[in-house]
Amino acid sequence: MREKVTLNLKEQKRLLVLNEVSAGRMTGQEAADVLGVSLRHTRRLLAAYRREGATVLAHGNRGKVSHLRTPEAVEEEIVALARGEYHDYNNCHFAEELAERHGIMVSNATVRRIRQRHGLPSPRKRRAPRHRRRRERYPQAGMLLQVDGSQHDWLEGRGPWLTLHAAIDDATNEVPWALFRATEDATGYALLIHRISQTHGLPLALYADRHTIFQNPKEATIEEQLAGLEPRSQLGQLLHRLDIQLIGARSPQAKGRVERLFGTLQDRLVKELRRAGATNLEEANAALHNYLPRFNKRFSKPPAQSGTAYRPPLSRAEANAQVCFTYWRTVTKDHTISLFGHDLNLPPIPVRLNLAGRRIQLRHRMDGRLAVLYKQQLLGLLQPTQLGPPRLEQFVPAAKHLASRLPAVQVPSPPPANGANVKAARESPKPDYNHPWRRQGRAAYRRRQQQKELNEDHG
């Protein structure tokens, strides 16, 4: 015998219809049409109603505890963890940690209900997303990487503030590599490319903001304009040399994928660093690299097209040779060069070659070594311990070194005074295009031309 229960509106409607059928004022088919059930089910309801009364119309599980309900012991454990170690975890992250570290398999909704029931709401509020026009993802992995740096208190006061340099694939949400640096600098992005070129390969394009690390804010000089060259930062020259297209974003929302990545990492990675007890840059990088495979397994997704657009991965030697910063220096008479305030001796040269006064190329590699080249020929490697790894202040290219790489451009010179001087000038040797006399003469000629134009305007 069932206990007395209160019928809801649907069940009260069934009771009225069954009473009409019992009184003979409605047929079984009419009752089935009104109730929206079959005639056979209507007859079953009528038979049960006549046998047990109106309580049979209520659902049999009403008032009973569901067998799918979370056991009280498990709920108490979840509440204890939510008040202790995981007090600042959001619901989704908390549910993942419960399954991975404690073997408690509950859904995000169950975690949310339990926390709300005990007055423990999620510490991270979700704002209603603003409507934006969605940009379609690139179809293949390696076609576009979004890169950026995030300065944050990653160590939660246990150490200095650090800057996370990270890249995320636009097609798969995979983070191919990331690393911590003391500040956002060109070395961090170069090390990022150096590592990705070995593990995945060189991508086709990078999407970044318009920071001066990526783009040189200076205007092009006259020599650059005549040669059709754009002023590039050291990192911009590196990407151009590696044939990686640099796309500049005009707003943070344009590179929203990497911005959302930092939002997620500032919530989850901070807790991983806390669990690892990281207090300095080295420990933070070790914990980060242990966490990246788990992060990619959780958040990456398959691309729209199979295959990869990454170019073939480079060996370590190839990456060291190609991912570097380039400088031009003049060799002194004692076969030394000056770099960043240090006087360095050139490596032993196997052939008799006097480089005094010659322009040589220095390639500062990511491992701190200097490759010395003359006319694209490698003379040797230097490992100056006093220099160490590249620094941010070392990446400002000197404009005076750019002229040595420009093709010769014929600039008209002022007409000679008489024919004798013309003949003497033809017989005398012509100085080099970049000779100081030539540069001074061109500058004086431009000043005279500008003054002439001003006089004509005022005349």
RAWOKA-V577429 format. One line per field, one symbol per residue. ss: DSSP state (2 for helix, 1 for strand, 0 for the rest). psi: psi as a letter, one per 30 degrees, with the letter a starting at -180 (. if undefined). burial: 1 if it has 16 or more other ideal C-beta (glycine too) atoms within 10 Angstrom, else 0. A space follows every 50 residues. Layout:
BEGIN
ss=???
psi=???
burial=???
END
This chain:
BEGIN
ss=00000000222222222222220000022222222000222222222222 22022220000000000000022222222222200000002222222222 20000002222222222000000000000000000000001000111111 11000000000111111110000000111110000222222222222220 00001111000000000000022222200000022222222000111100 02222222222222222222222222000022222222222222222220 00000001000000022222220111111100000111100111100000 00000000111111100001111100111111000000000222200022 20222000000000000022222222200000000222222222222222 222222220
psi=kllklkkaeeeeeeeeeeeeeefggkleeeeeeefglleeeeeeeeeeef efafffflkfgkflkkffkkleeeeeeeeeeefcehfgkleeeeeeeeee ffgjjlleeeeeeeeeeghilkfjkkkkkkklkkkklkfkkfekkkllkj klieghffalklkkklkkkfefgkjflllkleljleeeeeeeeeeefeee lklelkjlahlfeekkfllkleeeeefgkkkkleeeeeeeeghjkjkkkf lefehfefeeeeeeefeeeeeeeeefhkfaeeeeeeeefffeeeeeeefl lkleklakfklkklleeeeeeejlkklklkklfghllkjhgkkkkllkkf ljkjgkflklkkjjlfgflkkkkjhgkjflkkijffealkleffgjkkef feffgklkkjkklkkleleeeeeeeefkkkllegkeeeeeeeeeeeeeee eeeeeeef.
burial=00000000001001001100100001000011011000000100110010 00011011000000000001000110011011000100111111111100 00010100011101100001010000000000000011011111111111 01011000100111111111111111111110011111111111111101 11111111101011110000001100100011111111100101010010 00001011101100101111111100010010111011001100110001 00100001111001000011011111111010000010100001011000 00001000011111110001110100001001000010010101101000 01000100000000000000000000000000100000000100000000 000000000
END
